[in-house]
Amino acid sequence: MTQKKDVKIHVPVLARVEGEGALELDIENSQVASVKLRIFEPPRFFEKFLEGRDYNEVIDTVARICGICPVAYQMSAVHAIEHIFDIPVHPTVRALRRVMYCGEWLESHGLHIHLLAAPDFLGFANAIELGAAYPEEVKRGLRLQHVGNKLIKLFGGRSVHPVGVRVGGFYRLPTRSECDAMVSELKAAVEECAQLVLWTASLPLPEDEQEFTSVALQHPEEYAMNEGNIVSSLGLSVPADQYQNHFEEIQVPHSTAFHSHLHGKPYLVGPLARVNLNWDSLHEPVQQLLQKTAIDFPSKNVFHSVIARAAEMYYALLEAIAILESIDLELSPVNVTPKSGVGYACTEAPRGILWHRYEMDQHGHVIKATIVPPTSQNQARIEDDLRNALNKFDLTKSDEDIRLHAETIIRNYDPCISCSTHFLNLTVNRKCGES
């Protein structure tokens, strides 16, 4: 006779992520038979209500998609529009946009490491408990995040939903004295950031090696942030305008959020994918520091993402310092003449590649917009990770233990925006063998 035990655990809210959803696991004979990460938030229609908008409105509008990584949305949008209008990007503008992106990596990674991920790895229910046990580490993390916010504000006018980016450059460039003051703050944070890298490497991270495909941007002269070819660990290397020839968004019955596949299979985007694919482009001090951790990159352990995030914070500090110390802040105004056409761009949001496509008329009004955020690209990979990791977990443990481990796996991807994951329910269906 076959026995089946259905266990339903209702969790009113999963802290430390944004969005709404649920996880359903079917366990048969102590093995995961099915994983369904259910996302049921309604569509936000950003792509649709961009239609008809003037190009100047697009950049600030897309920044509202995410309060944590607005710079990424602005950069992908402005690059795509400049592509349509045939506007060359001045080297100074390119470099300063890179500095602004460094600020976003600092604030976003700092937030994730200290308030979202570390409590999981150290056995705390939330960041408040973590702060009580590790007050200096949390204060350090908040200081580093604050430095990132100040970098964004330097170019964007404010740190949340910045408004300083425009087609051809910025509405206002910082003064030399403002840059010098920022450099002083960045330099003061370097040693703290180096200690953060070592601290993340000391965390009791799960040992869980898996096979997965890494996808990131790659640039021949630098650690890719705001431009480069889209590459994979399987040998893919294509420009942004060929993205749709290789990547496909698919709808799954159990979720309103798209899943993304590369040639029919899930893939990983984000800091670990970037470090795996671009180790040689990291500044030498970052490489040397990572080598002290005894963590080998490329890594097959997705939990090493937290170390990669800390390493990218260290990189961002050094990169921003180098640019701001040497940059010439004199720029001439850029004349913008709208043109019709189709433009593409892909940049590296903190959580991974962010692809934009815009079709515009001769007046610079949007006809159609397509935006593929990194969290949706990781959805299928998260389900694969859950399946693989939970099969290595002791599934005879309580449903509460399984839930906590599953939440840790999901939070490790730092899911963000409203296609990410709040758990409202965890449903575990257990099916035993015949007896």
TASUL-V512781 format. One record per run of one state. SS is the DSSP state (alpha for helix, beta for strand, coil for the rest). FROM is the first residue (numbers start at 1). LEN is the number of residues. If there is no record, write none. Layout:
ss->SS from->FROM len->LEN
ss->SS from->FROM len->LEN
This chain:
ss->coil from->1 len->1
ss->beta from->2 len->9
ss->coil from->11 len->10
ss->beta from->21 len->8
ss->coil from->29 len->2
ss->beta from->31 len->9
ss->coil from->40 len->6
ss->alpha from->46 len->4
ss->coil from->50 len->4
ss->beta from->54 len->1
ss->alpha from->55 len->11
ss->coil from->66 len->4
ss->alpha from->70 len->16
ss->coil from->86 len->5
ss->alpha from->91 len->32
ss->coil from->123 len->4
ss->alpha from->127 len->7
ss->coil from->134 len->1
ss->alpha from->135 len->22
ss->coil from->157 len->8
ss->beta from->165 len->2
ss->coil from->167 len->2
ss->beta from->169 len->2
ss->coil from->171 len->5
ss->alpha from->176 len->27
ss->coil from->203 len->6
ss->beta from->209 len->1
ss->coil from->210 len->4
ss->beta from->214 len->5
ss->coil from->219 len->10
ss->beta from->229 len->4
ss->coil from->233 len->4
ss->beta from->237 len->2
ss->coil from->239 len->1
ss->alpha from->240 len->6
ss->coil from->246 len->1
ss->beta from->247 len->4
ss->coil from->251 len->8
ss->beta from->259 len->4
ss->coil from->263 len->2
ss->beta from->265 len->1
ss->coil from->266 len->2
ss->beta from->268 len->1
ss->coil from->269 len->2
ss->alpha from->271 len->11
ss->coil from->282 len->2
ss->alpha from->284 len->8
ss->coil from->292 len->9
ss->beta from->301 len->1
ss->alpha from->302 len->25
ss->coil from->327 len->14
ss->beta from->341 len->9
ss->coil from->350 len->2
ss->beta from->352 len->9
ss->coil from->361 len->4
ss->beta from->365 len->8
ss->coil from->373 len->1
ss->alpha from->374 len->19
ss->coil from->393 len->6
ss->alpha from->399 len->14
ss->coil from->413 len->4
ss->alpha from->417 len->3
ss->coil from->420 len->3
ss->beta from->423 len->12
ss->coil from->435 len->1
